[in-house]
Amino acid sequence: MASTYKIPELLQDMMNWEQEIKHEVPYLETPTGYFLQFDPYDHGGYLSSPADAIVFANTGMDGIHYSFLTDFGHAPDLSLAPVIRVDPMAFGHYARIVASNIREFFALGFSGHEGLLLNEFESKQTYLDYLKEEEGNSNSSEYFDRKRWDQQKHKVRDLAMQRFDLQPIPDGYSYIQEARQIRRGEVIVDTLDGLGVALGEGLVSDQKRAEPHPWHEKEIPYNQEQQLKSYISNADPIGLFSLIRDSQAQGFDDPDVYRAMKDRLISFGLSMEAQKLMYYR
């Protein structure tokens, strides 16, 4: 398990490129539309931000951010790690897969699917209706020139696709559904947040599925603190990781139980994840 990660080359190049071209698109708050960053110890700063996430982009509104999902150190390279959207306001659905990797994340956004990266749509038709409404949106005012904004947005898209050799994704809705299906095929234990536990190929011998924690698919009880701590002290990685995911998804926040989970993470050599789990606790 790896507890330290380097910035993906594409992310670094994208951050450098933003500095190069921002003077060409002054009407945009940022060229990419996101506030890009990289700090392996920053998981987003919310109680719902997964402990094994590394945030790389913020939207600047409602706390929504995008992160690499490291699967508790099992992702060998962040450039290959799944990308999740964390929305602290979306109770019960805080974290969702939005791309299989960072290259496809940027390809999706620069293909005109920023709305998909930001929102959930109950069906493809709902998303197509949203796109049609956005195309017809000409909400200019004395404070906002929509035409100028659109022109600079399209300029950035064209430049980025060419500069980084990004492949257009025409059907963004189907792409995200497929990315989530791929993730489901990698998961060995389901969790309430929909992310599941995945440890990479060959790390669970002869098992397609594995044992979750004893409170799987149940409400984690506050009145069973000793039972929880006893389980955690001897939990295998899969059981512990599934319990952490379900605890964060449910908003379960017993500080003594979290300290026990922190100590168990440290025993597995996951001090960075332990530190992030205890953020705000």
Backbone hydrogen bonds, N-H to C=O, Kabsch-Sander energy under -0.5 kcal/mol:
donor,donor_aa,acceptor,acceptor_aa,energy
2,A,73,G,-2.5
3,S,1,M,-0.5
12,Q,8,P,-2.2
13,D,9,E,-2.8
14,M,10,L,-2.5
15,M,11,L,-2.3
16,N,12,Q,-2.3
17,W,13,D,-2.5
18,E,14,M,-2.1
19,Q,15,M,-1.3
20,E,16,N,-1.4
21,I,17,W,-2.1
22,K,18,E,-1.5
24,E,21,I,-2.2
25,V,21,I,-0.8
25,V,22,K,-0.7
28,L,25,V,-1.8
35,F,58,N,-2.6
36,L,34,Y,-0.9
37,Q,56,F,-1.9
39,D,55,V,-0.6
42,D,39,D,-2.7
43,H,41,Y,-0.7
49,S,46,Y,-1.6
53,A,50,P,-1.5
54,I,68,F,-2.0
55,V,42,D,-2.3
56,F,66,Y,-2.8
57,A,66,Y,-1.5
58,N,35,F,-1.4
59,T,64,I,-2.1
64,I,61,M,-1.9
65,H,86,V,-2.0
66,Y,57,A,-2.9
67,S,84,I,-2.3
68,F,54,I,-2.6
69,L,82,P,-2.5
70,T,52,D,-2.9
70,T,68,F,-0.7
74,H,70,T,-0.8
74,H,71,D,-1.1
75,A,70,T,-2.3
80,L,77,D,-2.0
81,A,77,D,-0.5
81,A,78,L,-0.7
83,V,99,A,-2.7
84,I,67,S,-2.7
85,R,96,R,-2.9
86,V,65,H,-3.3
86,V,84,I,-0.5
87,D,85,R,-0.6
87,D,94,Y,-3.0
90,A,87,D,-1.9
91,F,89,M,-1.5
93,H,90,A,-2.2
96,R,85,R,-2.1
98,V,83,V,-2.7
99,A,83,V,-1.5
105,F,101,N,-1.7
106,F,102,I,-2.3
107,A,103,R,-2.2
108,L,104,E,-2.3
109,G,105,F,-2.1
110,F,106,F,-2.9
111,S,107,A,-0.8
112,G,109,G,-1.5
113,H,108,L,-1.8
116,L,113,H,-0.6
117,L,113,H,-1.5
118,L,114,E,-1.4
119,N,115,G,-2.4
127,Y,123,S,-1.6
128,L,124,K,-2.6
129,D,125,Q,-2.5
130,Y,126,T,-1.8
131,L,127,Y,-2.4
132,K,128,L,-2.2
133,E,129,D,-2.1
134,E,130,Y,-2.4
135,E,131,L,-2.5
136,G,132,K,-1.4
137,N,134,E,-1.2
138,S,136,G,-0.7
140,S,138,S,-2.5
141,S,144,F,-3.0
146,R,144,F,-0.9
149,W,145,D,-2.2
150,D,146,R,-2.8
151,Q,147,K,-2.2
152,Q,148,R,-2.2
153,K,149,W,-2.3
154,H,150,D,-2.4
155,K,151,Q,-1.9
156,V,152,Q,-2.1
157,R,153,K,-2.1
158,D,154,H,-2.3
159,L,155,K,-2.4
160,A,156,V,-2.9
161,M,157,R,-2.4
162,Q,158,D,-1.7
163,R,159,L,-2.9
164,F,160,A,-2.5
165,D,162,Q,-0.7
166,L,161,M,-1.5
172,G,170,P,-1.0
175,Y,171,D,-1.9
176,I,172,G,-2.2
177,Q,173,Y,-2.0
178,E,174,S,-2.4
179,A,175,Y,-2.5
180,R,176,I,-2.2
181,Q,177,Q,-1.8
182,I,178,E,-2.6
183,R,179,A,-2.0
184,R,180,R,-2.3
185,G,181,Q,-1.6
186,E,182,I,-0.8
186,E,183,R,-1.3
187,V,183,R,-1.2
188,I,197,V,-3.1
189,V,197,V,-1.1
194,G,191,T,-2.0
197,V,189,V,-2.5
198,A,196,G,-0.5
203,L,200,G,-1.2
207,Q,204,V,-1.4
210,A,188,I,-2.3
216,H,213,H,-1.6
218,K,215,W,-2.2
224,Q,221,P,-0.7
225,E,222,Y,-0.6
228,L,224,Q,-2.6
229,K,225,E,-2.7
230,S,226,Q,-2.5
231,Y,227,Q,-2.3
232,I,228,L,-2.7
233,S,229,K,-2.1
234,N,230,S,-0.7
234,N,231,Y,-1.2
235,A,231,Y,-0.7
235,A,232,I,-0.9
240,L,236,D,-2.5
241,F,237,P,-3.0
242,S,238,I,-2.2
243,L,239,G,-2.0
244,I,240,L,-2.5
245,R,241,F,-2.3
246,D,242,S,-2.4
247,S,243,L,-2.6
248,Q,244,I,-2.4
249,A,245,R,-2.3
250,Q,246,D,-2.2
251,G,247,S,-1.0
252,F,247,S,-1.7
258,Y,254,D,-2.2
259,R,255,P,-2.1
260,A,256,D,-1.8
261,M,257,V,-2.2
262,K,258,Y,-2.6
263,D,259,R,-2.4
264,R,260,A,-2.0
265,L,261,M,-2.3
266,I,262,K,-2.3
267,S,263,D,-1.8
268,F,264,R,-1.0
268,F,265,L,-0.8
269,G,266,I,-1.9
270,L,265,L,-2.6
271,S,269,G,-0.6
274,A,270,L,-2.1
275,Q,271,S,-2.3
276,K,272,M,-2.0
277,L,273,E,-2.3
278,M,274,A,-1.4
279,Y,276,K,-1.3
281,R,278,M,-2.4
